[in-house]
Amino acid sequence: MYSTDFAYVHDAGFGDFAKRTAPELIRLLRAHGIKDGRIVEIGTGSGILARRLIDAGYDVIGIDRSRDMIRLARAKAPDATFRIGSLTRAKIPRCDAAIAIGEVVSYVSASPRPFFTRVHDALEPGGLFIFDFMESAKGRTYAGKSFGGRDWELIVRAEVDAAGRTLTRRMTLLRNVGGKYRRSRETHRVTIRSRHEVKAALEAAGFSVAMSRAYGRYRLLRGDVAVVARKTIE
């Protein structure tokens, strides 16, 4: 997932989400008393949010399963620490907050409860876990959409299964490298979960939970839900 060309295009063409949510996430952290300390970003991507968190005075550890994303992140945020690892297996270091934006949790088809428990165990008392997930695919499917930049074109088809539990995005990418176009394809599957399901799993892991449709003033895409989960101070 996110090979060299897809990592490049995700950074070049779809980085606005991280850029626009960053100030809202920093405000959320500070509003909960987390004004410095260590942030672990799971699914760090190309390092856009990590860069903003470093600039805001936080110590950042970023984890992503894509080596090409990590390469971009290290160049963008050299003061952060980056590790290659998956959400289901990576060790989560002790931290004051964990962040996983951009439907990262929804990319895992298995129950999220073991992951939630690992995050909970890594957080300091009162620490925050901030993430978003897909609750509904309504309005998120299409027969074909085209996106383009200076040296790339991306064609995406999105469809949901009959049970309404999995959204599949099939993507074909053309990228101009050295005057020649090269083609690559990826298929991404997003698991759709209800608020009740996610809230129950978080509470079972030991979190208090607040859900909304936005990070502060930044409203998410249709069907997505923002979560601010707090580890109880014992």
C-alpha positions as a Markdown table, in Angstrom:
| # | Residue | x | y | z |
|---|---|---|---|---|
| 1 | Met | 0.0 | 0.0 | 0.0 |
| 2 | Tyr | 1.3 | 3.4 | -1.0 |
| 3 | Ser | 4.2 | 2.4 | -3.2 |
| 4 | Thr | 6.7 | 5.0 | -4.5 |
| 5 | Asp | 4.4 | 6.8 | -7.0 |
| 6 | Phe | 1.2 | 6.6 | -4.9 |
| 7 | Ala | 3.1 | 8.0 | -1.9 |
| 8 | Tyr | 4.3 | 10.9 | -4.1 |
| 9 | Val | 0.8 | 11.6 | -5.3 |
| 10 | His | -0.8 | 11.3 | -1.9 |
| 11 | Asp | 1.7 | 13.9 | -0.6 |
| 12 | Ala | 1.5 | 16.2 | -3.7 |
| 13 | Gly | -2.2 | 16.0 | -4.4 |
| 14 | Phe | -4.0 | 15.0 | -1.2 |
| 15 | Gly | -2.0 | 16.6 | 1.6 |
| 16 | Asp | -4.6 | 19.4 | 2.4 |
| 17 | Phe | -6.4 | 17.2 | 4.9 |
| 18 | Ala | -3.4 | 16.9 | 7.1 |
| 19 | Lys | -2.5 | 20.6 | 6.6 |
| 20 | Arg | -6.0 | 21.8 | 7.4 |
| 21 | Thr | -6.6 | 19.5 | 10.4 |
| 22 | Ala | -3.2 | 20.2 | 12.0 |
| 23 | Pro | -4.1 | 23.5 | 13.7 |
| 24 | Glu | -7.4 | 22.0 | 15.0 |
| 25 | Leu | -5.7 | 19.0 | 16.4 |
| 26 | Ile | -3.1 | 21.2 | 18.1 |
| 27 | Arg | -5.9 | 23.2 | 19.6 |
| 28 | Leu | -7.6 | 20.0 | 20.9 |
| 29 | Leu | -4.3 | 18.8 | 22.5 |
| 30 | Arg | -3.8 | 22.1 | 24.2 |
| 31 | Ala | -7.4 | 22.3 | 25.4 |
| 32 | His | -6.9 | 19.0 | 27.2 |
| 33 | Gly | -3.7 | 20.2 | 28.8 |
| 34 | Ile | -1.3 | 18.6 | 26.5 |
| 35 | Lys | 0.9 | 21.5 | 25.6 |
| 36 | Asp | 4.1 | 19.6 | 25.0 |
| 37 | Gly | 5.4 | 16.0 | 25.4 |
| 38 | Arg | 5.4 | 13.0 | 23.1 |
| 39 | Ile | 2.8 | 12.4 | 20.3 |
| 40 | Val | 2.7 | 9.1 | 18.4 |
| 41 | Glu | 1.2 | 9.5 | 15.0 |
| 42 | Ile | 0.0 | 6.2 | 13.6 |
| 43 | Gly | -0.4 | 6.2 | 9.8 |
| 44 | Thr | 1.9 | 9.2 | 9.6 |
| 45 | Gly | 2.0 | 9.3 | 5.8 |
| 46 | Ser | 4.4 | 11.8 | 4.3 |
| 47 | Gly | 5.0 | 13.7 | 7.5 |
| 48 | Ile | 2.7 | 16.7 | 7.0 |
| 49 | Leu | 1.1 | 16.6 | 10.4 |
| 50 | Ala | 4.3 | 15.5 | 12.1 |
| 51 | Arg | 6.0 | 18.6 | 10.8 |
| 52 | Arg | 3.3 | 20.8 | 12.3 |
| 53 | Leu | 3.4 | 19.0 | 15.6 |
| 54 | Ile | 7.2 | 19.5 | 15.8 |
| 55 | Asp | 6.8 | 23.2 | 15.0 |
| 56 | Ala | 4.2 | 23.4 | 17.8 |
| 57 | Gly | 6.8 | 22.1 | 20.3 |
| 58 | Tyr | 5.9 | 18.4 | 20.5 |
| 59 | Asp | 8.2 | 15.4 | 20.3 |
| 60 | Val | 6.8 | 13.2 | 17.5 |
| 61 | Ile | 7.2 | 9.5 | 16.7 |
| 62 | Gly | 5.5 | 8.6 | 13.4 |
| 63 | Ile | 4.6 | 5.0 | 12.3 |
| 64 | Asp | 3.6 | 4.0 | 8.9 |
| 65 | Arg | 3.6 | 0.7 | 7.0 |
| 66 | Ser | 4.8 | 2.3 | 3.7 |
| 67 | Arg | 8.5 | 2.6 | 3.4 |
| 68 | Asp | 8.0 | 5.2 | 0.7 |
| 69 | Met | 5.8 | 7.3 | 2.9 |
| 70 | Ile | 8.4 | 7.1 | 5.7 |
| 71 | Arg | 11.1 | 8.3 | 3.3 |
| 72 | Leu | 9.1 | 11.4 | 2.4 |
| 73 | Ala | 8.3 | 12.0 | 6.1 |
| 74 | Arg | 11.9 | 11.8 | 7.1 |
| 75 | Ala | 12.7 | 14.5 | 4.6 |
| 76 | Lys | 9.8 | 16.7 | 5.6 |
| 77 | Ala | 10.2 | 16.4 | 9.4 |
| 78 | Pro | 13.8 | 15.4 | 10.1 |
| 79 | Asp | 13.4 | 16.4 | 13.8 |
| 80 | Ala | 10.8 | 13.6 | 14.3 |
| 81 | Thr | 11.4 | 9.9 | 14.7 |
| 82 | Phe | 9.8 | 7.6 | 12.1 |
| 83 | Arg | 9.4 | 3.8 | 12.1 |
| 84 | Ile | 8.0 | 1.4 | 9.6 |
| 85 | Gly | 5.2 | -0.7 | 11.1 |
| 86 | Ser | 1.6 | -1.6 | 10.8 |
| 87 | Leu | -1.3 | -0.6 | 13.0 |
| 88 | Thr | -1.9 | -4.2 | 14.0 |
| 89 | Arg | 1.7 | -5.0 | 15.0 |
| 90 | Ala | 3.8 | -2.0 | 15.7 |
| 91 | Lys | 4.9 | -1.3 | 19.3 |
| 92 | Ile | 3.4 | 1.9 | 20.5 |
| 93 | Pro | 5.8 | 3.9 | 22.6 |
| 94 | Arg | 4.8 | 5.6 | 25.9 |
| 95 | Cys | 3.2 | 8.9 | 24.9 |
| 96 | Asp | 1.0 | 11.8 | 26.0 |
| 97 | Ala | -1.3 | 11.5 | 22.9 |
| 98 | Ala | -1.8 | 9.2 | 19.9 |
| 99 | Ile | -3.2 | 10.4 | 16.6 |
| 100 | Ala | -4.4 | 8.4 | 13.6 |
| 101 | Ile | -6.2 | 10.7 | 11.1 |
| 102 | Gly | -7.4 | 10.0 | 7.6 |
| 103 | Glu | -9.5 | 6.8 | 8.2 |
| 104 | Val | -6.4 | 4.9 | 9.3 |
| 105 | Val | -8.2 | 2.7 | 11.7 |
| 106 | Ser | -10.8 | 1.9 | 9.1 |
| 107 | Tyr | -8.1 | 0.3 | 6.9 |
| 108 | Val | -8.0 | -2.7 | 9.3 |
| 109 | Ser | -10.7 | -5.3 | 8.8 |
| 110 | Ala | -10.2 | -7.1 | 12.1 |
| 111 | Ser | -11.7 | -5.9 | 15.4 |
| 112 | Pro | -10.1 | -2.6 | 16.4 |
| 113 | Arg | -10.4 | -3.5 | 20.1 |
| 114 | Pro | -6.8 | -5.0 | 20.4 |
| 115 | Phe | -5.4 | -1.9 | 18.8 |
| 116 | Phe | -7.4 | 0.4 | 21.1 |
| 117 | Thr | -6.1 | -1.6 | 24.1 |
| 118 | Arg | -2.5 | -1.2 | 22.9 |
| 119 | Val | -3.0 | 2.6 | 22.5 |
| 120 | His | -4.6 | 2.8 | 25.9 |
| 121 | Asp | -1.7 | 1.0 | 27.6 |
| 122 | Ala | 0.8 | 3.3 | 25.9 |
| 123 | Leu | -0.8 | 6.5 | 27.0 |
| 124 | Glu | 0.0 | 8.5 | 30.1 |
| 125 | Pro | -3.0 | 8.9 | 32.5 |
| 126 | Gly | -5.3 | 11.5 | 31.0 |
| 127 | Gly | -3.7 | 11.0 | 27.6 |
| 128 | Leu | -5.7 | 11.5 | 24.4 |
| 129 | Phe | -6.3 | 9.2 | 21.4 |
| 130 | Ile | -7.6 | 11.2 | 18.4 |
| 131 | Phe | -8.7 | 9.5 | 15.2 |
| 132 | Asp | -11.5 | 9.3 | 12.6 |
| 133 | Phe | -13.3 | 6.4 | 11.0 |
| 134 | Met | -15.8 | 5.8 | 8.3 |
| 135 | Glu | -19.3 | 5.2 | 9.6 |
| 136 | Ser | -21.2 | 5.2 | 6.3 |
| 137 | Ala | -20.4 | 4.9 | 2.6 |
| 138 | Lys | -23.4 | 6.9 | 1.6 |
| 139 | Gly | -22.3 | 9.5 | -1.0 |
| 140 | Arg | -18.8 | 8.1 | -1.1 |
| 141 | Thr | -19.1 | 5.7 | -4.1 |
| 142 | Tyr | -18.6 | 6.5 | -7.7 |
| 143 | Ala | -18.1 | 4.8 | -11.0 |
| 144 | Gly | -15.0 | 6.8 | -11.8 |
| 145 | Lys | -13.3 | 10.0 | -10.8 |
| 146 | Ser | -10.2 | 11.6 | -12.2 |
| 147 | Phe | -7.7 | 13.7 | -10.3 |
| 148 | Gly | -4.6 | 15.3 | -11.7 |
| 149 | Gly | -1.5 | 17.3 | -11.0 |
| 150 | Arg | 1.5 | 18.7 | -13.0 |
| 151 | Asp | 3.0 | 15.3 | -13.6 |
| 152 | Trp | 0.4 | 12.8 | -12.7 |
| 153 | Glu | -3.2 | 11.6 | -13.2 |
| 154 | Leu | -5.2 | 9.4 | -10.9 |
| 155 | Ile | -8.4 | 7.5 | -11.8 |
| 156 | Val | -10.4 | 6.1 | -8.9 |
| 157 | Arg | -13.5 | 3.9 | -8.7 |
| 158 | Ala | -15.2 | 3.4 | -5.3 |
| 159 | Glu | -17.8 | 0.8 | -4.5 |
| 160 | Val | -19.4 | -0.7 | -1.4 |
| 161 | Asp | -20.2 | -4.4 | -0.8 |
| 162 | Ala | -23.8 | -5.6 | -0.5 |
| 163 | Ala | -23.5 | -5.8 | 3.3 |
| 164 | Gly | -22.5 | -2.1 | 3.4 |
| 165 | Arg | -19.4 | -3.1 | 5.5 |
| 166 | Thr | -16.5 | -2.5 | 3.1 |
| 167 | Leu | -15.7 | 0.4 | 0.7 |
| 168 | Thr | -13.3 | -0.6 | -2.0 |
| 169 | Arg | -11.3 | 2.0 | -3.9 |
| 170 | Arg | -9.6 | 0.8 | -7.1 |
| 171 | Met | -7.0 | 3.2 | -8.3 |
| 172 | Thr | -4.9 | 3.6 | -11.5 |
| 173 | Leu | -2.1 | 6.1 | -11.5 |
| 174 | Leu | -0.1 | 7.6 | -14.4 |
| 175 | Arg | 3.0 | 9.5 | -13.3 |
| 176 | Asn | 5.4 | 11.3 | -15.6 |
| 177 | Val | 9.0 | 10.5 | -14.6 |
| 178 | Gly | 11.8 | 11.8 | -16.8 |
| 179 | Gly | 9.4 | 12.4 | -19.7 |
| 180 | Lys | 7.9 | 8.9 | -19.6 |
| 181 | Tyr | 4.7 | 7.9 | -18.0 |
| 182 | Arg | 4.6 | 4.9 | -15.8 |
| 183 | Arg | 1.4 | 3.2 | -14.7 |
| 184 | Ser | 0.7 | 1.7 | -11.3 |
| 185 | Arg | -2.4 | 0.3 | -9.5 |
| 186 | Glu | -3.5 | -0.1 | -6.0 |
| 187 | Thr | -6.7 | -1.3 | -4.3 |
| 188 | His | -7.6 | 0.0 | -0.8 |
| 189 | Arg | -10.4 | -1.5 | 1.3 |
| 190 | Val | -12.0 | 0.5 | 4.1 |
| 191 | Thr | -14.0 | -1.1 | 6.8 |
| 192 | Ile | -17.3 | 0.6 | 7.8 |
| 193 | Arg | -18.2 | 0.6 | 11.4 |
| 194 | Ser | -21.0 | 2.1 | 13.4 |
| 195 | Arg | -20.5 | 4.7 | 16.2 |
| 196 | His | -21.9 | 2.2 | 18.7 |
| 197 | Glu | -19.4 | -0.5 | 17.7 |
| 198 | Val | -16.4 | 1.9 | 17.9 |
| 199 | Lys | -17.5 | 3.5 | 21.1 |
| 200 | Ala | -18.1 | 0.1 | 22.8 |
| 201 | Ala | -14.6 | -1.1 | 21.8 |
| 202 | Leu | -13.0 | 2.1 | 23.1 |
| 203 | Glu | -14.9 | 2.0 | 26.4 |
| 204 | Ala | -14.0 | -1.7 | 26.8 |
| 205 | Ala | -10.3 | -0.7 | 26.4 |
| 206 | Gly | -10.7 | 1.9 | 29.2 |
| 207 | Phe | -11.4 | 5.2 | 27.3 |
| 208 | Ser | -14.0 | 7.9 | 27.9 |
| 209 | Val | -15.2 | 8.9 | 24.4 |
| 210 | Ala | -16.5 | 11.9 | 22.6 |
| 211 | Met | -17.5 | 11.8 | 18.9 |
| 212 | Ser | -18.4 | 14.5 | 16.4 |
| 213 | Arg | -18.4 | 15.2 | 12.7 |
| 214 | Ala | -15.4 | 17.6 | 12.8 |
| 215 | Tyr | -12.0 | 18.3 | 14.3 |
| 216 | Gly | -12.7 | 21.7 | 15.8 |
| 217 | Arg | -13.8 | 23.9 | 12.9 |
| 218 | Tyr | -12.7 | 21.4 | 10.2 |
| 219 | Arg | -15.7 | 19.3 | 9.1 |
| 220 | Leu | -14.9 | 15.8 | 7.9 |
| 221 | Leu | -16.0 | 14.1 | 4.7 |
| 222 | Arg | -19.5 | 12.8 | 4.6 |
| 223 | Gly | -19.8 | 9.5 | 6.5 |
| 224 | Asp | -16.7 | 10.1 | 8.6 |
| 225 | Val | -16.6 | 10.5 | 12.4 |
| 226 | Ala | -14.0 | 12.2 | 14.6 |
| 227 | Val | -13.1 | 10.7 | 17.9 |
| 228 | Val | -11.4 | 12.2 | 21.0 |
| 229 | Ala | -10.9 | 9.4 | 23.5 |
| 230 | Arg | -9.3 | 10.0 | 26.9 |
| 231 | Lys | -7.5 | 7.6 | 29.1 |
| 232 | Thr | -9.1 | 7.9 | 32.6 |
| 233 | Ile | -6.9 | 9.4 | 35.3 |
| 234 | Glu | -6.7 | 6.7 | 37.9 |
